[in-house]
Amino acid sequence: SEPLENILIQASHNSHNLTFDAIFLKVATQPNVHTVTNWQDAGNRIKQIIKKHLGVDLEHTIIDDGSGLSRNSLITPAHFSALLLAAYNNPKFGNTFFKTLPTSGLTGTLKNRMVDPSTKGKVHAKTGSLTGVSALVGDIETDSNDLLLFVFLMNDFVGPNTPYTNLQDDLCRLLVKE
């Protein structure tokens, strides 16, 4: 089959949630001695793997799927930040992970966002949205050549996501100028 990195790039750029769920279940059952009978078992196994390999304790989170579509999943911005930082500091994992993120104004779910010259190509992030939820998580290359990691999670709102995605884009524009 195709290398996992290529599969992750395609899934991330196109928000292919079924692929993320399949990878989530596959990782949760590796090595094959682990029995996973439901999404909760899989989520608990993933949390163990993350703690072992990245050193991030997700004890007080709920990971109910691999795609982020479950309304049962609960994770804080602080946990997302810790995961991003751990990935960044882990060359084996981080190099692959950050390559999978769509790029502002150029690829995937960010192709039509932040297309102005000040941000185009400088934001690498995964989008996420449900009714009443909008998320953007990733990194920003600043004008002063610093790399910033960021997490924007907005939820419990009524109406369209557009004002919130616009706010996320505006925040990214401000951070690029840091």
C-alpha positions in Angstrom: 0.0 0.0 0.0 0.9 3.6 -0.2 3.3 5.1 2.5 1.4 6.2 5.6 2.8 9.8 5.3 1.1 10.1 1.8 -2.2 8.7 3.1 -2.1 11.2 6.0 -1.3 14.1 3.7 -4.3 13.2 1.5 -6.6 12.7 4.5 -5.6 15.9 6.2 -5.7 18.1 3.1 -9.1 16.7 2.1 -10.6 16.2 5.6 -11.2 12.5 4.8 -12.6 11.5 8.2 -13.2 7.8 7.4 -9.4 7.5 6.7 -8.6 9.1 10.1 -11.0 6.8 11.8 -9.5 3.7 10.1 -5.9 4.8 11.0 -7.1 5.5 14.6 -8.4 1.9 14.9 -5.4 0.4 13.3 -3.0 2.2 15.6 -5.1 1.3 18.6 -4.9 -2.4 17.9 -1.1 -2.4 17.3 0.6 -4.6 18.3 -2.0 -7.2 17.6 -2.1 -8.4 21.2 -4.4 -5.5 22.1 -8.1 -6.1 21.9 -10.3 -3.1 21.1 -14.0 -3.7 21.2 -15.3 -0.2 21.0 -14.4 3.4 20.3 -13.8 4.1 24.0 -11.3 1.2 24.3 -9.5 2.5 21.1 -9.4 6.1 22.6 -7.9 4.8 25.8 -5.3 2.8 23.9 -4.4 5.9 21.8 -3.9 7.9 25.0 -1.5 5.2 26.3 0.4 5.3 23.0 0.6 9.1 23.1 1.8 9.1 26.7 4.5 6.4 25.9 5.8 8.0 22.7 5.2 11.7 23.2 5.1 12.0 26.9 1.7 13.8 26.9 -0.7 12.7 29.6 -4.3 12.8 28.2 -5.9 11.2 31.3 -8.6 13.8 31.6 -9.6 13.8 28.0 -12.0 11.7 26.0 -10.9 10.6 22.5 -13.9 8.9 21.0 -12.8 8.7 17.3 -9.9 9.4 15.0 -11.7 12.1 12.9 -12.9 14.5 15.5 -16.5 14.2 14.5 -17.7 12.6 17.7 -19.4 15.0 20.0 -18.3 12.7 22.9 -14.7 13.6 22.4 -13.4 16.2 24.9 -10.0 17.8 24.7 -8.8 21.2 25.9 -6.7 23.7 24.0 -4.0 23.1 26.6 -3.9 19.4 25.7 -3.8 20.2 21.9 -0.9 22.7 22.7 1.0 20.0 24.6 0.5 17.5 21.7 1.7 20.1 19.2 4.8 20.9 21.2 5.6 17.3 21.8 5.3 16.6 18.1 7.5 19.5 17.3 10.1 18.3 19.7 10.0 14.7 18.4 11.8 14.7 15.0 10.7 11.1 14.2 7.0 11.9 14.6 7.0 15.7 14.2 8.6 15.9 10.8 5.9 13.6 9.3 3.0 15.2 11.2 3.8 18.8 10.2 4.2 17.8 6.6 0.6 16.5 6.6 -0.9 19.9 7.5 -2.6 22.0 4.7 -0.9 25.3 3.9 -2.7 28.7 3.9 -3.6 29.9 0.4 -2.1 26.8 -1.2 -3.4 23.3 -0.3 -6.2 21.4 1.2 -8.8 22.9 3.5 -6.7 26.1 3.7 -6.4 26.6 -0.1 -9.0 29.3 -0.1 -8.2 30.7 3.3 -5.5 33.3 4.1 -4.7 33.8 0.4 -3.4 37.3 0.8 0.4 37.7 0.4 0.9 38.4 4.1 -0.2 34.9 5.2 -0.1 32.8 2.0 2.1 29.8 2.6 2.9 30.8 6.2 0.2 28.9 8.1 0.1 25.1 8.3 -2.9 23.8 10.1 -5.7 21.3 10.4 -9.2 22.6 10.3 -12.1 21.1 12.1 -15.8 22.0 12.2 -19.1 20.8 13.4 -22.3 22.6 14.0 -21.4 25.2 16.6 -17.7 24.3 16.5 -14.8 25.7 14.6 -11.1 24.7 15.2 -7.8 25.6 13.6 -4.6 24.0 15.0 -1.1 24.2 13.7 1.9 26.4 13.2 2.7 29.8 11.8 6.0 31.1 10.2 6.3 34.7 11.4 7.8 37.5 9.4 10.7 37.4 11.8 11.3 33.7 10.9 10.0 32.4 14.2 7.8 29.4 14.4 4.6 29.7 16.5 2.4 26.8 17.5 -1.3 27.7 18.0 -4.7 26.3 18.9 -7.9 28.0 18.2 -11.0 26.1 19.4 -14.3 27.9 19.3 -17.5 26.2 20.3 -21.1 26.5 21.6 -22.0 29.2 19.1 -25.2 29.4 17.1 -25.2 30.1 13.4 -22.7 29.8 10.6 -19.0 29.1 11.2 -17.9 31.9 8.9 -17.4 34.6 11.5 -15.3 32.2 13.5 -13.1 31.1 10.6 -12.7 34.7 9.6 -11.6 35.5 13.2 -9.1 32.6 13.1 -7.7 33.9 9.8 -7.4 37.4 11.3 -5.6 36.0 14.4 -3.2 34.2 12.1 -2.5 37.4 10.2 -1.7 39.1 13.5 0.6 36.3 14.6 2.5 36.3 11.3 3.5 39.9 12.0 5.0 38.9 15.4 
